[in-house]
C-alpha cells in the first residue's frame, strides 16, 4: 500500500510525494484527496534532497582522478523519498520517486 507524504518547500507551499506504506511516518492528517492518509514530513524537500549535491560532487571528484578522463561522464541513480529519512538511493529504478541523470563533458570537467 502507498501513502502520501507532504513535504514543505523552503519558499512556501508544499509538494506531496507517494511513498511505500512502511516509509510513511510523522503526523498523520486526513487528506481531502480520495480519503488517503497524508504524513507531514518533519523537514523540507530541499533538506531531504541536499545529499544529492554532496553525492554528485563526491562521484565527480573520484572520477576526475582517473589517469585518463573520458570525454563525457554520465551518472544515473534513483532517489526514493521517505517521510522519516528524507531522500535515499533506491535499490532499483522501479522503487525510485526520481531518476537523476548527471552529465559532464570534458570541457566542464577541466574548468
N, C-alpha and C positions, 0 to 999 in steps of 0.2 A: 504494500500500500504506500502511496505517496502522500506527503504533506506539503504544505506551503510555508515558507519562511519569509517574513518581511524584514528586509534589510534597509535601515535608514540610509540616506545619502548625505554626504558631508555638506552639500549646498542646499539641502532641504528636499523634501519629498522622500519617496522610498521606492524600492523595487521588490517584487515578490518572486521568489525562486522556488521551483518544485524540487524537493529533496526526498530521499528514501525515508520511510516511516521511522526507522531506527535513528535517523540523524536529527529529527526534529526535537528540540528541547527549548527551554526558556518559557516565557509567559505565553500561555495559550489564550486566544480570543476566538470567538465565533466570527467567521467571516460572512459577509453578506453574499459572497460569490458561491453559489451551489452548496451552501451549508458545509463547506470544508473548514477544517481547523487551520488557523494561521499561527505559527510560532513567531514571536518577535525576537529577532536576533539582538544580542547584547552589544553589538559593535556594528560599525558602518560597513557597507560593501567595500568601500575603498580600503579600510583597515583589513578586511578579510582577504583582499587581493594584493596587499602590499608585498607579500613574499614573492610574487611573480617577478617584480623588478629585481629583487636580490637573486633569485634563481637564474634569471636570464643573464645577469651580469657575471655570475659565477661560471655558468656554462661558457659564455663568450671568452672569459679570461682563460679558462683551461684550454679551449680550442685554439686560441691565438698563440699558445705556446708550442704548437706543433712545429716541427722542423721545416715543413713546407706547408704554407697556407693554401687551402683550396680557393678558387675564385669566388665561390659563394658558400655560405654556411646557412643551413636551414634547420631549425629545431622545432619540433611539434610535440605538444603534450596536452593531455586533457586535464581540466580542472573540475573537481567536484566540490560543491559548496554545501557546507553543513551549518546548522544554527549554532552548534556548540563550538566547533573548532574553527570555522571560517572556511578558507579555501585549502584544499589538499590536492595532491596529484592523484588523478583517478587511475585505478588499476587497468582500465580499458576505456576506449573511446565511447563505448556504449553507456558507461556509467557517468560520463562527463556532462556537466552542465555547459561547459565551454571547451572548445578546442582552440588552443593558442598556437599560432604559427609565427615564428620569428625568423626573419631572413636578413642576412647581412651580405653585402657584396665586398669584394676585396678593397675597393675604394673606401668604403665606410669603415672597414676594419683598420686600415692604415692611417686613419685620421688621428 
